Amino acid sequence: MHEPLAAIAKHGYLVLLAWMIVAQLGAPVPAIPILIGAGVLCAAGQLRFASALLIAILGCLLGDGAWYVIGRRRGSDVLRVLCKISLNPATCVRRGSEFISRHGNRGLVVAKFIPGVSTVAVPLAASSGSPPWLFFYYDFLGSLLFVGTFLVAGRLLGNRIDRLSIFAGSIRAVVLGFAVIAALGLLGWRYYQKRRFQNELNVARITPEELLELIETRQAPYIVDLRHPLDMLADPRMIPGAIRMTPDELSARQREIPRDREIVLYCT
């Protein structure tokens, strides 16, 4: 096993804890490849499965707990920060708001499996007034399910590798290397998606000053507030004259939207 992978094996618990905390804090780093790699190390005898499970869950709870506290205090400001660093900006708040509104705290059990929802589920639950004990109960269940699923997957993969005893050492190195490469590759792909989305958005963006000019010159723009009801809890203010619609209603009520006026949509 070459030097970087040997270091991961040697300091596996510390690396696993730090990685999970950083991932849950919203940094654009995928946790799944690292969990699978940790599972392979468990099968190889480099890590203990129970210890890896508990440490990864602890990392999830520490990261989520920090966002819960911040979400209770800062509300919608937290969502804006998360969406700036998120690699799923197109669906960041909308999907998370719809998901938490529909499922409540129980949604935290599966939120980590859903891209775009996992980033904002915790601060959304916090800003909706979820009591701490209920939040941590469902967040613990969700962390256990998420971490356990991919650790077990990695361990099963490692057990299969053990059957190929001649190549076991080199294949383990390849699998762990693949975990690191997959994490970096996924990070790069999502960064590319984010940049492409931002470039598309900049083409159609209107500044607050330009919108104010349209209103003051009586050009009567048709303004649609697309925020979810959960977003309104933290900041109920609206642009004067705006019409409330959710993104789903926007499609269903498209006949109500005039075709002879400037149409301005906003969601923050």
C-alpha positions in Angstrom: 0.0 0.0 0.0 1.6 3.3 -1.1 2.3 6.2 1.3 -1.0 8.2 1.1 -3.2 5.1 1.5 -0.9 3.9 4.3 -1.4 7.2 6.1 -5.2 6.9 5.7 -5.0 3.4 7.2 -2.8 4.6 10.0 -4.8 7.7 10.9 -8.2 6.3 9.7 -10.3 7.2 12.6 -9.1 10.8 12.7 -9.4 11.2 8.9 -12.9 9.7 9.0 -14.0 12.0 11.9 -12.6 15.1 10.3 -14.0 14.3 6.8 -17.6 13.7 8.2 -17.6 16.9 10.2 -16.4 18.9 7.2 -19.0 17.2 4.9 -21.9 17.9 7.3 -20.8 21.5 7.8 -21.6 22.0 4.1 -18.2 21.8 2.4 -18.5 20.4 -1.1 -16.8 17.1 -0.3 -18.6 13.8 -0.9 -18.8 11.5 2.2 -19.8 8.3 0.4 -16.5 7.2 -1.2 -14.7 7.8 2.1 -17.2 5.7 4.0 -16.9 2.9 1.5 -13.1 3.1 1.8 -13.4 2.9 5.6 -15.5 -0.2 5.2 -12.8 -1.8 3.0 -10.3 -1.0 5.7 -12.5 -2.6 8.3 -12.6 -5.8 6.2 -8.8 -5.6 5.9 -8.4 -5.4 9.7 -7.0 -1.8 9.5 -10.1 -0.4 11.3 -12.7 -1.8 13.7 -16.2 -1.7 12.2 -17.9 -0.6 15.5 -15.4 2.1 16.1 -15.6 3.4 12.5 -19.4 3.4 12.7 -19.5 5.4 16.0 -16.8 7.9 14.9 -18.5 8.6 11.6 -21.9 9.1 13.3 -20.2 11.4 15.8 -18.8 13.4 12.9 -22.3 13.7 11.4 -23.9 14.8 14.7 -21.2 17.4 15.4 -21.5 19.0 12.0 -25.3 18.8 12.0 -25.4 20.1 15.6 -23.4 23.2 14.7 -25.8 24.0 11.8 -28.8 23.4 14.1 -27.6 26.0 16.6 -26.7 28.4 13.9 -30.0 27.8 12.1 -32.0 28.6 15.3 -30.1 31.9 15.7 -29.6 33.1 12.1 -32.6 31.6 10.2 -32.6 32.4 6.5 -29.1 33.9 6.6 -27.7 30.4 7.0 -29.6 29.2 3.9 -28.0 31.9 1.8 -24.5 30.9 3.0 -25.1 27.2 2.4 -26.4 27.8 -1.1 -23.3 29.8 -2.0 -21.0 26.9 -1.0 -23.4 24.2 -2.2 -22.7 22.3 -5.4 -26.4 21.9 -6.1 -27.4 25.6 -6.3 -30.3 25.1 -8.6 -32.3 23.2 -6.1 -30.7 24.1 -2.9 -33.5 25.7 -0.8 -36.5 24.8 -2.9 -36.1 21.0 -2.7 -35.0 21.2 0.9 -38.0 23.3 1.9 -40.5 21.1 0.1 -39.0 18.0 1.6 -38.9 19.2 5.2 -42.3 20.8 4.9 -43.8 17.5 3.7 -42.0 15.1 6.1 -41.0 17.3 9.1 -38.2 16.1 11.3 -38.8 12.5 10.1 -37.3 13.6 6.8 -33.9 13.8 8.5 -33.8 10.0 8.5 -33.2 9.9 4.8 -32.2 13.5 4.0 -28.5 12.6 3.8 -29.2 10.3 0.8 -30.8 13.1 -1.3 -28.5 15.6 -3.1 -29.6 19.2 -2.7 -31.7 18.3 0.4 -28.9 17.1 2.6 -27.2 20.5 2.5 -30.1 22.5 3.9 -32.3 20.0 5.8 -30.7 20.6 9.2 -30.9 24.5 9.2 -34.4 24.3 7.7 -35.5 21.9 10.5 -33.9 24.3 13.0 -35.5 27.4 11.6 -38.9 25.7 11.6 -38.8 25.5 15.4 -37.9 21.8 15.9 -37.1 21.1 19.6 -33.5 19.9 20.2 -34.4 16.5 21.5 -36.6 15.7 18.5 -34.1 17.0 16.0 -31.2 14.9 17.5 -33.3 11.8 17.7 -34.1 11.8 14.0 -30.7 13.1 13.0 -29.1 10.2 14.9 -31.3 7.7 13.1 -30.5 9.3 9.8 -26.7 9.4 10.5 -26.8 5.7 11.6 -28.6 4.7 8.4 -26.4 6.7 6.1 -23.1 5.8 7.7 -24.1 2.2 8.3 -25.2 1.7 4.7 -21.9 2.7 3.1 -19.7 1.2 5.7 -21.4 -2.2 5.2 -21.1 -1.8 1.5 -17.4 -1.2 1.8 -17.0 -4.1 4.2 -18.8 -6.5 1.9 -16.6 -5.3 -1.0 -13.5 -5.9 1.2 -14.7 -9.4 2.2 -15.0 -10.3 -1.5 -11.5 -9.0 -2.1 -10.2 -11.3 0.7 -11.2 -14.3 -1.4 -8.6 -13.2 -4.0 -5.8 -13.7 -1.5 -3.0 -13.5 -4.1 -4.1 -10.0 -5.1 -5.7 -8.9 -1.8 -3.1 -6.3 -0.8 -2.9 -4.5 -4.2 -6.7 -4.6 -4.8 -7.3 -3.0 -1.4 -4.9 -0.3 -2.4 -6.7 0.2 -5.7 -10.1 0.3 -3.9 -9.0 2.9 -1.4 -7.3 4.9 -4.2 -10.6 4.7 -6.1 -12.5 6.1 -3.1 -10.2 9.1 -3.0 -10.3 9.6 -6.8 -14.1 9.2 -6.8 -14.4 11.8 -4.1 -12.2 14.2 -6.1 -14.0 13.4 -9.4 -17.4 14.0 -7.9 -16.3 17.2 -6.4 -14.9 18.4 -9.8 -18.1 17.4 -11.6 -20.4 19.2 -9.2 -18.1 22.3 -9.3 -18.5 22.3 -13.1 -22.3 22.0 -12.8 -22.3 24.9 -10.3 -20.2 27.1 -12.6 -22.4 26.3 -15.6 -25.5 27.1 -13.6 -24.1 30.4 -12.3 -23.1 31.4 -15.9 -26.7 30.7 -17.1 -28.1 32.5 -14.2 -26.0 35.6 -14.8 -27.4 36.0 -18.3 -31.0 36.3 -17.0 -30.3 38.1 -13.7 -31.8 41.5 -12.9 -30.4 43.6 -10.1 -32.5 45.1 -7.3 -31.7 48.6 -8.7 -32.9 47.6 -12.2 -36.2 46.2 -10.8 -36.7 49.3 -8.7 -36.3 51.4 -11.9 -38.9 49.3 -13.7 -41.3 49.9 -10.8 -40.7 53.6 -10.6 -41.0 54.2 -14.3 -44.4 52.5 -14.2 -43.4 49.7 -16.5 -45.5 47.3 -14.2 -43.3 44.2 -14.1 -45.0 41.0 -13.1 -43.1 40.0 -9.9 -43.5 36.4 -8.5 -42.3 35.5 -5.0 -41.2 31.8 -5.3 -40.2 31.3 -1.7 -41.5 28.3 0.2 -43.7 28.9 3.3 -40.9 27.7 5.5 -38.6 30.4 4.1 -41.2 33.0 5.0 -41.0 32.1 8.7 -37.5 33.6 8.9 -38.2 36.6 6.7 -41.8 37.4 5.8 -41.0 40.6 3.8 -42.1 40.8 0.2 -41.4 43.1 -2.8 -44.4 45.4 -3.1 -46.8 44.1 -5.7 -45.3 40.6 -5.8 -47.5 37.5 -6.3 -46.9 34.5 -4.1 -46.5 31.1 -5.9 -44.4 28.0 -5.3 -42.3 26.7 -8.2 -44.9 23.9 -8.7 -47.7 26.4 -8.8 -45.8 28.5 -11.4 -46.2 25.7 -13.9 -49.8 25.0 -13.0 -50.9 28.7 -13.1 -48.9 29.7 -16.2 -52.0 30.9 -17.9 -52.3 33.6 -15.2 -48.9 35.1 -16.1 -49.2 37.9 -18.6 -47.2 37.8 -21.8 -47.0 41.5 -22.4 -45.1 42.5 -19.3 -41.6 41.9 -17.9 -41.7 38.8 -15.6 -39.4 38.8 -12.6 -39.0 35.8 -10.3 -37.2 35.8 -7.0 -36.7 33.2 -4.3 -34.5 35.0 -1.6 
